[in-house]
């Protein structure tokens, strides 16, 4: 954490993650992610509610199962 | 053609003012093609992203 603070004094920290807890922990100036990171985060029990939220939203958007899965993703 | 430099090395050398090199499109493409980070790795990454999107969709499908 000390090294990170040292880095922060010299440059800007950005995170590349799907884990919101990490973004909170490292307080980056910017954040990015990718499908592999989202896939990993989606399986985490602590983000279960977001998974369900995406699913519920997708259910309202389409009647087709495949499409719902795609929309939720 | 003998490759004296990788593309990043070539760019650095030119920026240093140490080396002058003629970089036409043919040579640029050849040098770029030597760089795995510019050619293979992005394609590999995108293939993994695609696979992981499909995996995530399948998790949702199982729940539907």
Backbone of each chain as nested JSON, in Angstrom:
{
  "chains": [
    {"id": "A", "residues": [
      {"number": 1, "name": "UNK", "atoms": {"N": [0.835, -1.207, 0.0], "CA": [0.0, 0.0, 0.0], "C": [0.869, 1.255, 0.0]}},
      {"number": 2, "name": "UNK", "atoms": {"N": [2.021, 1.177, 0.668], "CA": [2.947, 2.294, 0.694], "C": [3.529, 2.581, -0.687]}},
      {"number": 3, "name": "UNK", "atoms": {"N": [3.867, 1.495, -1.364], "CA": [4.401, 1.604, -2.715], "C": [3.361, 2.228, -3.637]}},
      {"number": 4, "name": "UNK", "atoms": {"N": [2.094, 1.847, -3.416], "CA": [1.015, 2.398, -4.226], "C": [0.905, 3.911, -4.007]}},
      {"number": 5, "name": "UNK", "atoms": {"N": [1.012, 4.334, -2.738], "CA": [0.952, 5.77, -2.448], "C": [2.108, 6.519, -3.106]}},
      {"number": 6, "name": "UNK", "atoms": {"N": [3.258, 5.873, -3.108], "CA": [4.43, 6.448, -3.771], "C": [4.148, 6.629, -5.263]}},
      {"number": 7, "name": "UNK", "atoms": {"N": [3.585, 5.589, -5.837], "CA": [3.222, 5.647, -7.255], "C": [2.214, 6.755, -7.521]}},
      {"number": 8, "name": "UNK", "atoms": {"N": [1.244, 6.872, -6.606], "CA": [0.191, 7.867, -6.776], "C": [0.736, 9.288, -6.807]}},
      {"number": 9, "name": "UNK", "atoms": {"N": [1.841, 9.5, -6.122], "CA": [2.426, 10.843, -6.105], "C": [3.106, 11.159, -7.43]}},
      {"number": 10, "name": "UNK", "atoms": {"N": [3.431, 10.122, -8.185], "CA": [4.157, 10.326, -9.438], "C": [3.285, 10.2, -10.68]}},
      {"number": 11, "name": "UNK", "atoms": {"N": [2.235, 9.391, -10.542], "CA": [1.426, 9.113, -11.724], "C": [-0.026, 8.884, -11.325]}},
      {"number": 12, "name": "UNK", "atoms": {"N": [-0.858, 8.655, -12.295], "CA": [-2.269, 8.41, -12.005], "C": [-2.542, 6.915, -12.011]}},
      {"number": 13, "name": "UNK", "atoms": {"N": [-3.305, 6.504, -11.029], "CA": [-3.627, 5.085, -10.901], "C": [-4.979, 4.8, -11.549]}},
      {"number": 14, "name": "UNK", "atoms": {"N": [-5.0, 3.817, -12.423], "CA": [-6.267, 3.338, -12.964], "C": [-6.39, 1.849, -12.654]}},
      {"number": 15, "name": "UNK", "atoms": {"N": [-7.625, 1.367, -12.55], "CA": [-7.809, -0.062, -12.291], "C": [-8.361, -0.752, -13.532]}},
      {"number": 16, "name": "UNK", "atoms": {"N": [-7.978, -1.978, -13.712], "CA": [-8.499, -2.823, -14.78], "C": [-9.057, -4.056, -14.083]}},
      {"number": 17, "name": "UNK", "atoms": {"N": [-10.339, -4.016, -13.762], "CA": [-10.918, -5.062, -12.933], "C": [-12.424, -5.151, -13.132]}},
      {"number": 18, "name": "UNK", "atoms": {"N": [-13.022, -6.211, -12.627], "CA": [-14.472, -6.316, -12.599], "C": [-14.956, -6.318, -11.167]}},
      {"number": 19, "name": "UNK", "atoms": {"N": [-14.033, -6.043, -10.261], "CA": [-14.305, -6.138, -8.83], "C": [-14.447, -4.741, -8.22]}},
      {"number": 20, "name": "UNK", "atoms": {"N": [-15.691, -4.364, -7.907], "CA": [-15.944, -3.019, -7.374], "C": [-15.224, -2.762, -6.063]}},
      {"number": 21, "name": "UNK", "atoms": {"N": [-15.06, -3.815, -5.276], "CA": [-14.376, -3.647, -3.985], "C": [-12.936, -3.155, -4.186]}},
      {"number": 22, "name": "UNK", "atoms": {"N": [-12.326, -3.65, -5.251], "CA": [-10.948, -3.228, -5.532], "C": [-10.895, -1.769, -5.962]}},
      {"number": 23, "name": "UNK", "atoms": {"N": [-11.91, -1.361, -6.741], "CA": [-11.946, 0.039, -7.18], "C": [-12.062, 0.948, -5.959]}},
      {"number": 24, "name": "UNK", "atoms": {"N": [-12.882, 0.538, -5.016], "CA": [-13.051, 1.292, -3.783], "C": [-11.738, 1.325, -2.993]}},
      {"number": 25, "name": "UNK", "atoms": {"N": [-11.094, 0.181, -2.944], "CA": [-9.863, 0.047, -2.161], "C": [-8.717, 0.899, -2.71]}},
      {"number": 26, "name": "UNK", "atoms": {"N": [-8.583, 0.929, -4.047], "CA": [-7.412, 1.585, -4.638], "C": [-7.675, 3.009, -5.106]}},
      {"number": 27, "name": "UNK", "atoms": {"N": [-8.922, 3.468, -4.997], "CA": [-9.315, 4.824, -5.396], "C": [-8.595, 5.34, -6.652]}},
      {"number": 28, "name": "UNK", "atoms": {"N": [-8.827, 4.661, -7.772], "CA": [-8.191, 5.083, -9.023], "C": [-8.851, 6.336, -9.586]}},
      {"number": 29, "name": "UNK", "atoms": {"N": [-8.162, 7.023, -10.512], "CA": [-8.776, 8.174, -11.185], "C": [-9.641, 7.712, -12.351]}},
      {"number": 30, "name": "UNK", "atoms": {"N": [-9.408, 6.487, -12.784], "CA": [-10.201, 5.945, -13.879], "C": [-10.215, 4.428, -13.755]}},
      {"number": 31, "name": "UNK", "atoms": {"N": [-11.152, 3.804, -14.443], "CA": [-11.264, 2.357, -14.347], "C": [-11.677, 1.772, -15.685]}},
      {"number": 32, "name": "UNK", "atoms": {"N": [-11.185, 0.6, -15.961], "CA": [-11.592, -0.097, -17.171], "C": [-11.797, -1.565, -16.831]}},
      {"number": 33, "name": "UNK", "atoms": {"N": [-12.425, -2.277, -17.731], "CA": [-12.664, -3.692, -17.481], "C": [-12.676, -4.426, -18.82]}},
      {"number": 34, "name": "UNK", "atoms": {"N": [-12.939, -5.713, -18.79], "CA": [-13.075, -6.477, -20.023], "C": [-13.978, -7.683, -19.754]}},
      {"number": 35, "name": "UNK", "atoms": {"N": [-14.419, -8.362, -20.805], "CA": [-15.387, -9.455, -20.617], "C": [-14.882, -10.58, -19.706]}},
      {"number": 36, "name": "UNK", "atoms": {"N": [-13.596, -10.858, -19.729], "CA": [-13.059, -11.922, -18.873], "C": [-13.154, -11.536, -17.398]}},
      {"number": 37, "name": "UNK", "atoms": {"N": [-12.895, -10.271, -17.116], "CA": [-12.978, -9.792, -15.735], "C": [-14.42, -9.767, -15.255]}},
      {"number": 38, "name": "UNK", "atoms": {"N": [-15.328, -9.395, -16.144], "CA": [-16.751, -9.377, -15.79], "C": [-17.262, -10.8, -15.545]}},
      {"number": 39, "name": "UNK", "atoms": {"N": [-16.806, -11.723, -16.382], "CA": [-17.192, -13.128, -16.212], "C": [-16.769, -13.631, -14.829]}},
      {"number": 40, "name": "UNK", "atoms": {"N": [-15.56, -13.277, -14.453], "CA": [-15.029, -13.686, -13.154], "C": [-15.84, -13.064, -12.012]}},
      {"number": 41, "name": "UNK", "atoms": {"N": [-16.093, -11.759, -12.136], "CA": [-16.82, -11.047, -11.076], "C": [-18.26, -11.543, -10.96]}},
      {"number": 42, "name": "UNK", "atoms": {"N": [-18.846, -11.92, -12.119], "CA": [-20.251, -12.346, -12.131], "C": [-20.446, -13.631, -11.333]}},
      {"number": 43, "name": "UNK", "atoms": {"N": [-19.376, -14.379, -11.157], "CA": [-19.481, -15.635, -10.408], "C": [-19.267, -15.458, -8.91]}},
      {"number": 44, "name": "UNK", "atoms": {"N": [-18.891, -14.242, -8.542], "CA": [-18.625, -13.995, -7.125], "C": [-19.925, -13.848, -6.347]}},
      {"number": 45, "name": "UNK", "atoms": {"N": [-19.971, -14.523, -5.237], "CA": [-21.183, -14.527, -4.425], "C": [-21.566, -13.117, -3.971]}},
      {"number": 46, "name": "UNK", "atoms": {"N": [-20.56, -12.295, -3.716], "CA": [-20.843, -10.956, -3.186], "C": [-21.487, -10.036, -4.234]}},
      {"number": 47, "name": "UNK", "atoms": {"N": [-21.394, -10.433, -5.522], "CA": [-22.033, -9.623, -6.562], "C": [-23.297, -10.272, -7.102]}},
      {"number": 48, "name": "UNK", "atoms": {"N": [-23.81, -11.226, -6.341], "CA": [-24.994, -11.964, -6.708], "C": [-26.165, -11.026, -7.041]}},
      {"number": 49, "name": "UNK", "atoms": {"N": [-26.317, -9.983, -6.249], "CA": [-27.46, -9.081, -6.445], "C": [-27.377, -8.369, -7.801]}},
      {"number": 50, "name": "UNK", "atoms": {"N": [-26.156, -8.065, -8.252], "CA": [-25.99, -7.422, -9.558], "C": [-26.329, -8.388, -10.685]}},
      {"number": 51, "name": "UNK", "atoms": {"N": [-25.947, -9.648, -10.468], "CA": [-26.26, -10.706, -11.421], "C": [-27.772, -10.825, -11.574]}},
      {"number": 52, "name": "UNK", "atoms": {"N": [-28.465, -10.85, -10.436], "CA": [-29.922, -10.975, -10.439], "C": [-30.576, -9.744, -11.054]}},
      {"number": 53, "name": "UNK", "atoms": {"N": [-29.996, -8.594, -10.788], "CA": [-30.524, -7.346, -11.327], "C": [-30.443, -7.348, -12.852]}},
      {"number": 54, "name": "UNK", "atoms": {"N": [-29.314, -7.805, -13.375], "CA": [-29.117, -7.884, -14.827], "C": [-30.114, -8.859, -15.44]}},
      {"number": 55, "name": "UNK", "atoms": {"N": [-30.32, -9.96, -14.751], "CA": [-31.241, -10.989, -15.227], "C": [-32.678, -10.46, -15.253]}},
      {"number": 56, "name": "UNK", "atoms": {"N": [-33.072, -9.789, -14.182], "CA": [-34.424, -9.246, -14.084], "C": [-34.663, -8.206, -15.175]}},
      {"number": 57, "name": "UNK", "atoms": {"N": [-33.641, -7.404, -15.428], "CA": [-33.738, -6.365, -16.457], "C": [-33.884, -7.003, -17.839]}},
      {"number": 58, "name": "UNK", "atoms": {"N": [-33.099, -8.049, -18.082], "CA": [-33.112, -8.727, -19.378], "C": [-34.464, -9.402, -19.631]}},
      {"number": 59, "name": "UNK", "atoms": {"N": [-35.073, -9.909, -18.573], "CA": [-36.362, -10.599, -18.707], "C": [-37.448, -9.665, -19.232]}},
      {"number": 60, "name": "UNK", "atoms": {"N": [-37.296, -8.379, -18.896], "CA": [-38.279, -7.392, -19.335], "C": [-38.07, -6.976, -20.795]}},
      {"number": 61, "name": "UNK", "atoms": {"N": [-36.865, -7.241, -21.295], "CA": [-36.496, -6.746, -22.627], "C": [-36.807, -7.72, -23.756]}},
      {"number": 62, "name": "UNK", "atoms": {"N": [-36.92, -8.983, -23.433], "CA": [-37.129, -9.969, -24.487], "C": [-37.848, -11.197, -23.944]}},
      {"number": 63, "name": "UNK", "atoms": {"N": [-38.474, -11.948, -24.853], "CA": [-39.129, -13.193, -24.451], "C": [-38.302, -14.42, -24.836]}},
      {"number": 64, "name": "UNK", "atoms": {"N": [-37.252, -14.153, -25.611], "CA": [-36.41, -15.241, -26.086], "C": [-35.274, -15.508, -25.099]}},
      {"number": 65, "name": "UNK", "atoms": {"N": [-35.129, -16.769, -24.743], "CA": [-34.163, -17.153, -23.718], "C": [-32.719, -16.742, -24.067]}},
      {"number": 66, "name": "UNK", "atoms": {"N": [-32.333, -17.058, -25.302], "CA": [-30.973, -16.741, -25.753], "C": [-30.727, -15.236, -25.734]}},
      {"number": 67, "name": "UNK", "atoms": {"N": [-31.765, -14.522, -26.195], "CA": [-31.64, -13.07, -26.248], "C": [-31.568, -12.479, -24.839]}},
      {"number": 68, "name": "UNK", "atoms": {"N": [-32.344, -13.064, -23.953], "CA": [-32.321, -12.598, -22.564], "C": [-30.916, -12.759, -21.968]}},
      {"number": 69, "name": "UNK", "atoms": {"N": [-30.329, -13.909, -22.243], "CA": [-28.98, -14.169, -21.726], "C": [-27.983, -13.175, -22.293]}},
      {"number": 70, "name": "UNK", "atoms": {"N": [-28.157, -12.874, -23.585], "CA": [-27.269, -11.928, -24.245], "C": [-27.446, -10.521, -23.666]}},
      {"number": 71, "name": "UNK", "atoms": {"N": [-28.692, -10.129, -23.452], "CA": [-28.976, -8.802, -22.901], "C": [-28.447, -8.694, -21.466]}},
      {"number": 72, "name": "UNK", "atoms": {"N": [-28.651, -9.742, -20.692], "CA": [-28.172, -9.738, -19.306], "C": [-26.649, -9.587, -19.26]}},
      {"number": 73, "name": "UNK", "atoms": {"N": [-25.987, -10.261, -20.197], "CA": [-24.526, -10.193, -20.253], "C": [-24.068, -8.789, -20.591]}}
    ]},
    {"id": "B", "residues": [
      {"number": 1, "name": "UNK", "atoms": {"N": [15.423, -9.8, -46.222], "CA": [15.74, -8.571, -45.469], "C": [16.19, -8.933, -44.054]}},
      {"number": 2, "name": "UNK", "atoms": {"N": [17.271, -8.395, -43.642], "CA": [17.725, -8.623, -42.269], "C": [17.079, -7.598, -41.351]}},
      {"number": 3, "name": "UNK", "atoms": {"N": [16.52, -8.075, -40.259], "CA": [15.911, -7.149, -39.309], "C": [16.938, -6.723, -38.276]}},
      {"number": 4, "name": "UNK", "atoms": {"N": [17.231, -5.459, -38.288], "CA": [18.189, -4.945, -37.315], "C": [17.504, -4.528, -36.03]}},
      {"number": 5, "name": "UNK", "atoms": {"N": [16.262, -4.118, -36.178], "CA": [15.546, -3.595, -35.014], "C": [14.154, -4.201, -34.921]}},
      {"number": 6, "name": "UNK", "atoms": {"N": [13.659, -4.31, -33.711], "CA": [12.224, -4.496, -33.546], "C": [11.598, -3.124, -33.75]}},
      {"number": 7, "name": "UNK", "atoms": {"N": [10.283, -3.066, -33.924], "CA": [9.653, -1.763, -34.148], "C": [9.867, -0.801, -32.974]}},
      {"number": 8, "name": "UNK", "atoms": {"N": [9.647, -1.246, -31.722], "CA": [9.889, -0.308, -30.609], "C": [11.333, 0.173, -30.56]}},
      {"number": 9, "name": "UNK", "atoms": {"N": [12.27, -0.732, -30.841], "CA": [13.68, -0.331, -30.857], "C": [13.935, 0.686, -31.962]}},
      {"number": 10, "name": "UNK", "atoms": {"N": [13.328, 0.443, -33.094], "CA": [13.507, 1.352, -34.219], "C": [12.975, 2.736, -33.888]}},
      {"number": 11, "name": "UNK", "atoms": {"N": [11.792, 2.76, -33.272], "CA": [11.19, 4.038, -32.89], "C": [12.084, 4.749, -31.873]}},
      {"number": 12, "name": "UNK", "atoms": {"N": [12.565, 3.998, -30.875], "CA": [13.427, 4.587, -29.849], "C": [14.698, 5.145, -30.465]}},
      {"number": 13, "name": "UNK", "atoms": {"N": [15.286, 4.389, -31.366], "CA": [16.533, 4.815, -31.995], "C": [16.34, 6.107, -32.771]}},
      {"number": 14, "name": "UNK", "atoms": {"N": [15.222, 6.181, -33.474], "CA": [14.947, 7.386, -34.25], "C": [14.695, 8.571, -33.311]}},
      {"number": 15, "name": "UNK", "atoms": {"N": [13.964, 8.31, -32.22], "CA": [13.683, 9.385, -31.267], "C": [14.946, 9.883, -30.588]}},
      {"number": 16, "name": "UNK", "atoms": {"N": [15.882, 8.975, -30.351], "CA": [17.152, 9.36, -29.743], "C": [18.002, 10.196, -30.694]}},
      {"number": 17, "name": "UNK", "atoms": {"N": [17.658, 10.176, -31.947], "CA": [18.462, 10.873, -32.931], "C": [19.726, 10.117, -33.265]}},
      {"number": 18, "name": "UNK", "atoms": {"N": [19.834, 8.867, -32.797], "CA": [21.033, 8.069, -33.032], "C": [21.022, 7.51, -34.454]}},
      {"number": 19, "name": "UNK", "atoms": {"N": [19.84, 7.058, -34.829], "CA": [19.76, 6.354, -36.1], "C": [18.724, 6.996, -37.0]}},
      {"number": 20, "name": "UNK", "atoms": {"N": [19.091, 7.13, -38.215], "CA": [18.078, 7.55, -39.18], "C": [17.664, 6.307, -39.937]}},
      {"number": 21, "name": "UNK", "atoms": {"N": [16.375, 6.103, -40.043], "CA": [15.951, 4.961, -40.832], "C": [14.838, 5.355, -41.772]}},
      {"number": 22, "name": "UNK", "atoms": {"N": [14.868, 4.733, -42.928], "CA": [13.786, 4.947, -43.875], "C": [12.698, 3.955, -43.524]}},
      {"number": 23, "name": "UNK", "atoms": {"N": [11.518, 4.493, -43.266], "CA": [10.421, 3.625, -42.875], "C": [9.28, 3.79, -43.877]}},
      {"number": 24, "name": "UNK", "atoms": {"N": [9.349, 3.014, -44.926], "CA": [8.218, 3.018, -45.853], "C": [7.169, 2.029, -45.34]}},
      {"number": 25, "name": "UNK", "atoms": {"N": [6.03, 1.969, -46.003], "CA": [4.948, 1.135, -45.503], "C": [5.349, -0.328, -45.408]}},
      {"number": 26, "name": "UNK", "atoms": {"N": [6.094, -0.799, -46.399], "CA": [6.511, -2.204, -46.436], "C": [7.35, -2.546, -45.202]}},
      {"number": 27, "name": "UNK", "atoms": {"N": [8.291, -1.696, -44.908], "CA": [9.18, -1.946, -43.79], "C": [8.429, -1.802, -42.455]}},
      {"number": 28, "name": "UNK", "atoms": {"N": [7.573, -0.795, -42.414], "CA": [6.774, -0.596, -41.203], "C": [5.949, -1.842, -40.902]}},
      {"number": 29, "name": "UNK", "atoms": {"N": [5.281, -2.374, -41.909], "CA": [4.435, -3.559, -41.71], "C": [5.258, -4.768, -41.323]}},
      {"number": 30, "name": "UNK", "atoms": {"N": [6.414, -4.892, -41.926], "CA": [7.289, -6.012, -41.604], "C": [7.719, -5.94, -40.133]}},
      {"number": 31, "name": "UNK", "atoms": {"N": [8.143, -4.753, -39.706], "CA": [8.586, -4.57, -38.321], "C": [7.427, -4.769, -37.349]}},
      {"number": 32, "name": "UNK", "atoms": {"N": [6.272, -4.227, -37.699], "CA": [5.1, -4.363, -36.838], "C": [4.738, -5.834, -36.678]}},
      {"number": 33, "name": "UNK", "atoms": {"N": [4.855, -6.576, -37.766], "CA": [4.511, -7.99, -37.747], "C": [5.455, -8.805, -36.851]}},
      {"number": 34, "name": "UNK", "atoms": {"N": [6.633, -8.283, -36.613], "CA": [7.59, -8.967, -35.736], "C": [7.206, -8.833, -34.262]}},
      {"number": 35, "name": "UNK", "atoms": {"N": [6.289, -7.9, -33.992], "CA": [5.959, -7.576, -32.604], "C": [4.731, -8.368, -32.14]}},
      {"number": 36, "name": "UNK", "atoms": {"N": [4.969, -9.379, -31.32], "CA": [3.867, -10.238, -30.857], "C": [2.809, -9.432, -30.105]}},
      {"number": 37, "name": "UNK", "atoms": {"N": [3.228, -8.397, -29.385], "CA": [2.266, -7.589, -28.63], "C": [1.347, -6.799, -29.558]}},
      {"number": 38, "name": "UNK", "atoms": {"N": [1.776, -6.619, -30.798], "CA": [0.937, -5.89, -31.753], "C": [0.106, -6.83, -32.604]}},
      {"number": 39, "name": "UNK", "atoms": {"N": [0.543, -8.065, -32.746], "CA": [-0.12, -8.977, -33.682], "C": [-0.834, -10.132, -32.976]}},
      {"number": 40, "name": "UNK", "atoms": {"N": [-0.102, -11.048, -32.378], "CA": [-0.752, -12.248, -31.824], "C": [-1.522, -11.973, -30.546]}},
      {"number": 41, "name": "UNK", "atoms": {"N": [-0.932, -11.198, -29.662], "CA": [-1.517, -11.045, -28.33], "C": [-2.893, -10.379, -28.323]}},
      {"number": 42, "name": "UNK", "atoms": {"N": [-3.096, -9.309, -29.079], "CA": [-4.448, -8.735, -29.086], "C": [-5.486, -9.73, -29.609]}},
      {"number": 43, "name": "UNK", "atoms": {"N": [-5.144, -10.481, -30.669], "CA": [-6.078, -11.462, -31.225], "C": [-6.382, -12.539, -30.195]}},
      {"number": 44, "name": "UNK", "atoms": {"N": [-5.346, -12.976, -29.5], "CA": [-5.512, -13.989, -28.453], "C": [-6.439, -13.458, -27.353]}},
      {"number": 45, "name": "UNK", "atoms": {"N": [-6.226, -12.213, -26.975], "CA": [-7.049, -11.592, -25.94], "C": [-8.508, -11.511, -26.355]}},
      {"number": 46, "name": "UNK", "atoms": {"N": [-8.752, -11.099, -27.587], "CA": [-10.131, -10.966, -28.073], "C": [-10.801, -12.337, -28.129]}},
      {"number": 47, "name": "UNK", "atoms": {"N": [-10.051, -13.36, -28.527], "CA": [-10.63, -14.721, -28.537], "C": [-11.041, -15.138, -27.134]}},
      {"number": 48, "name": "UNK", "atoms": {"N": [-10.199, -14.818, -26.148], "CA": [-10.544, -15.15, -24.753], "C": [-11.757, -14.369, -24.288]}},
      {"number": 49, "name": "UNK", "atoms": {"N": [-11.816, -13.074, -24.648], "CA": [-12.978, -12.266, -24.267], "C": [-14.251, -12.902, -24.817]}},
      {"number": 50, "name": "UNK", "atoms": {"N": [-14.203, -13.281, -26.091], "CA": [-15.377, -13.879, -26.722], "C": [-15.791, -15.147, -25.996]}},
      {"number": 51, "name": "UNK", "atoms": {"N": [-14.831, -15.994, -25.688], "CA": [-15.119, -17.249, -24.994], "C": [-15.761, -16.968, -23.634]}},
      {"number": 52, "name": "UNK", "atoms": {"N": [-15.258, -15.946, -22.936], "CA": [-15.78, -15.639, -21.606], "C": [-17.179, -15.018, -21.668]}},
      {"number": 53, "name": "UNK", "atoms": {"N": [-17.455, -14.258, -22.733], "CA": [-18.813, -13.729, -22.912], "C": [-19.786, -14.888, -23.089]}},
      {"number": 54, "name": "UNK", "atoms": {"N": [-19.395, -15.874, -23.901], "CA": [-20.253, -17.043, -24.131], "C": [-20.47, -17.798, -22.82]}},
      {"number": 55, "name": "UNK", "atoms": {"N": [-19.407, -17.943, -22.038], "CA": [-19.523, -18.641, -20.749], "C": [-20.502, -17.918, -19.813]}},
      {"number": 56, "name": "UNK", "atoms": {"N": [-20.399, -16.574, -19.817], "CA": [-21.299, -15.799, -18.96], "C": [-22.745, -15.931, -19.44]}},
      {"number": 57, "name": "UNK", "atoms": {"N": [-22.928, -15.895, -20.751], "CA": [-24.281, -16.077, -21.302], "C": [-24.837, -17.435, -20.897]}},
      {"number": 58, "name": "UNK", "atoms": {"N": [-23.991, -18.441, -20.908], "CA": [-24.437, -19.789, -20.534], "C": [-24.833, -19.882, -19.062]}},
      {"number": 59, "name": "UNK", "atoms": {"N": [-24.158, -19.125, -18.224], "CA": [-24.554, -19.083, -16.81], "C": [-25.964, -18.5, -16.697]}},
      {"number": 60, "name": "UNK", "atoms": {"N": [-26.204, -17.427, -17.461], "CA": [-27.539, -16.814, -17.44], "C": [-28.582, -17.782, -17.994]}},
      {"number": 61, "name": "UNK", "atoms": {"N": [-28.244, -18.467, -19.082], "CA": [-29.195, -19.408, -19.689], "C": [-29.589, -20.493, -18.687]}},
      {"number": 62, "name": "UNK", "atoms": {"N": [-28.622, -20.98, -17.943], "CA": [-28.914, -22.011, -16.935], "C": [-29.892, -21.507, -15.884]}},
      {"number": 63, "name": "UNK", "atoms": {"N": [-29.833, -20.198, -15.624], "CA": [-30.719, -19.627, -14.617], "C": [-32.121, -19.305, -15.161]}},
      {"number": 64, "name": "UNK", "atoms": {"N": [-32.234, -19.282, -16.486], "CA": [-33.519, -18.872, -17.09], "C": [-34.51, -20.032, -17.181]}}
    ]}
  ]
}
